Amino acid sequence: MTNPTAAELIARSNRLGADPRNTNYAGGNTSAKGVETDPVTGEPVELLWVKGSGGDLGTLTEPGLAVLRLDRLRALQHVYPGVDREDEMVAAFDHTLFGRGGAAPSIDTAMHGLVDAAHVDHLHPDSGIAIATAADGERLTREIFGDRVVWVPWRRPGFQLGLDIAEIRRANPQAIGTILGGHGITAWGDTSEEAEANSLEIIRTAEAYLAEHGKPEPFGPALPGYEPLPDAERRARAAALAPTIRGLASHDRPTVGHFTDSAEVLDFLARAEHPRLAALGTSCPDHFLRTKVKPLVLDLPSTATVEEQVARLKELHEAYRAEYQAYYDRHATADSPAIRGADPAIVLVPGVGMFSYGANKQTARVAGEFYVNAINVMRGAEAVSTYSPLDETEKFRIEYWALEEAKLQRLPRPKSHATRIALVTGAASGIGKAIATRLAADGACVVIADLDLAKAQAAAAELGTADVAIGVAANVTDESQVQAAIDATVLAFGGLDLVVNNAGLSLSKPLLETTAADWDLQHDVMAKGSFLVSKAAAKALIEQGMGGDVIYISSKNSVFAGPNNIAYSATKADQAHQVRLLAVELGEHGVKVNGINPDGVVRGSGIFASGWGANRAKTYGIPEEDLGKFYAQRTILKREVLPETVANAVAVLTGPDLSHTTGLHIPVDAGVAAAFLR
């Protein structure tokens, strides 16, 4: 049963975290002090519940709380070795845990435990950080809040900052909180309601001051030629640039991307001061840990051509990498962690929007959200003062902090298809859905393309949020719809790595009953459709420069002469040869092209359910419900082939273990000797 104090803390945290004006995703922490019975002694013991390392306030639950004995935590003051060794105190927190202790204590735990208040909130609101990063933030704090809020000069989060704020609380009994220079806010209260009210008072008061006293154009006048492109043109330009930019952002390691063309981003990039402000970088540690110290900004107007922008982006990327390496070299010591890569996490394109990158879609999306927070901070600071973020020395100390490195090392090992972006056609059911499900389970971001948009979206929703999968409508016989599916893929996830040509249908008829329309339909969907998808995908893969995989779901019938399916088998043979042709042509770009030849996949199959099964059962003289068993018994292994069996083959072909295999067809038919490849 949750302790009432902890339950109250969770409710307050969820309320504060639900409003982005109060704090950013996974930013800040909250705490509460209360009493619990010690199960060993049966005596009451005073505890501190505090949001653990890496958690998010908006979604905080009880397992996300660290639980510490308050007496032991406060006793650490007597063994504190000083600011030069304060990192050691994080390990010391383990000796103060109550029971199993819950989540890992964060670096801010000392602040919450040492401040003499029952409830403490540390938040990263845009309005508060705007004051915290203003050149005259201390003066503004006095002007805005009087003696109710105290200015605290920048100090790296840690035990000493906790001691400093505890002393401020003791010396200023009238104060409800602090503005932390370059960082955020801290507020407190005797009750949970009072702490929340004080936090909101600081945030809303700062917002009101900025709105009332801020100058109307803090980012300067409009910059001619840098205004946003019209909506459709802007999205098309973003889709055209996305593969190139993702390739640049993945020079050191593969990333997933996110695109946003929010009003805040477009307005910032359309203003004269954006080059100066972007070069200053972000300030709040939560911001630059996710966005890097500064973004890459394209210095061309929105009227430039795609080709001009691509060429300039490549030049700027080389300069960015050199500058980041120099930044690392200026500040690294013998004890510093190795450089984590010199590619940008944020790329800004005037008139188009922002591309952000990370190890997965959520990380990439959140990085973009943080940079929007940074834009809001810069706007507020420039409106009433001058934006003055932390200097790069302090930024480096945070970015390459040993404690931050230790947090990164605790992350789970990536799955086999982590950072890979897959487009699967005909994936709302059957084999395609099984493939999409397997790729998502292996860590890929998946786009489910299908004729039926509602079914595609429903299938995607089964796999998770839009950070995992999306559904799009696509008729693979229509070149414009195919391109739209590719564009949707690169806009949703930043690029494309893996294409599965699975869309298909079949009509089971003997030669004399097969019409020209039957022939054209099957060849349009499978032969032509696979060609159109592969062509559009290849352009993106080549522009991206990261290699990739193209998979054709062909058939045993591509090499086996079965009865009554001339049109189907002929188009499958066409697909099979496309594999060989494209393997040769795309190999120089690192793109592997392979095929899979299934047979007898009855369960969950849209093809079999649409009449093919009934026709094949009639051909073989058996009941339709026995078709799967019939196919299994005619195989060497006597096993039924399932959609998941085919999905397994796709996972292996596109995974790390077959990195040197291209032009291969894998039979997934439980063994049909007549279809052995020779």
C-alpha angles and dihedrals in degrees: 000000000000115000109248091236091052091046090052090050093051092050092049092047092051092051093049093044094049092069114067089205088070102049142337127254111295089357126136130358140240134208146187134196121216147135130277131171114256105233091210100052100019087228126125115262128192113237140187118221111195134167108266129236115293098006128133122235095214093057099029117146132176096273087058092064125094111217119206137172105250096211092055093043092053090045088066087078087076094057098037105132096204138267094297090063101028093119087073089068093072090066088046090061088072089068091058098052120125112230109319089347100224117233124011110277114248128229089260094061092102092057091056096044100044099045108094097233130101093229129032132182124194110187141170106219117170092232093051093047090049088062091041092055098041114114090238097034094140092057092045091051091056092044095048102038108018109205095333092087125037126211116235117194116233115287125164112255112267146091095312092054088052090053091047095052092044088056092048089053090051094046095045108044090167093059124101096194150320143264107229109214112246091356127059143274139300124200134175143189144180089242133032090247091052093049091050092047091050092049091051092046091057093046097045094042090053090047092051093048093051091048094048101039103027121109115248099243107034092164093053131244125328114282111229112243094016098088118122117277116240112280100259093040091048093053092045091051091048091052091049092051099039099084092049094047093046090052090053093047089050098053092115100029135353116271139185118231142216129198128206131175096182120162091250092057096043093047092048092052092046093059130089097237098054096097092053095045096044090052090056089062130209124308116198108085091231088057103049095038086067102030100035118239094295140359132244107251122198107228097205128098121251088252091070117107124253090250092052091048094048092050093048093046090056091052092047091048091058090049092047092052092049091048093048091049089051090050090052093046092049094058109022119111131192088270097049119114115252117274109277097214133300100235122113121256092200125045118185121201115187114234091013111057144238131321115198129186141202146146090282139007095268092051091048092048093047091049088057091048089052092052090052085053088052091051089052090049092050090048092052095045093047091046094063104017138343123303107247113173128184115293118254094255091064092042091055091049089056098039093050097032112146089230091054090049090051090053090052091049090056092061114112119259111270118256121247095266099034112145091015118127116208134192114197119186122212088017104142091093146004121008094355093053091048090051092049090048093051094046091050091049088053091055104266126136107237135205113198111206120191141150089248110063095192092053091045091052092046091051090049092050089056089061096053141269127336086273086071108030143357132191124227134180116242135163100200092207090065114078094203092052091049091052090047089055091051090048091050089051096052092044092049099046107011100254146348133268109160133036125187116196098206105135110118150133136194141211116198108214137137119246097264092051096045110102128206087249090055090051094047094047095054094042092047094053100040111020099031094031093053090047093052093046093046092048095050092043093048091058091055093043092051093047090049093052096208101111117237147182134270115191126191118202096211123159146245083252091068087078102017123080104221126171128266100007107090096144096044096046093045093053091046088054087052090054091047092056092046085063092058095043095048093043088062096042100044099038094091087063093052092253115142119208120196139159138218123211110203126178135195098007097164107152114087092357117147090200094056093043092053096063104285090099093053091048094048091047090052090048090054095039097239136118112272092236089061095052096101092050090046092054091047094052094053092056127090093240095041090225129134115240113230131193087252090057090060091044089056090057092050090051092052095045092050097038129092097268097069098041092135099048123103136149091032129139115204117201112223098180105108087251125315108181094200089059097050109134113244 
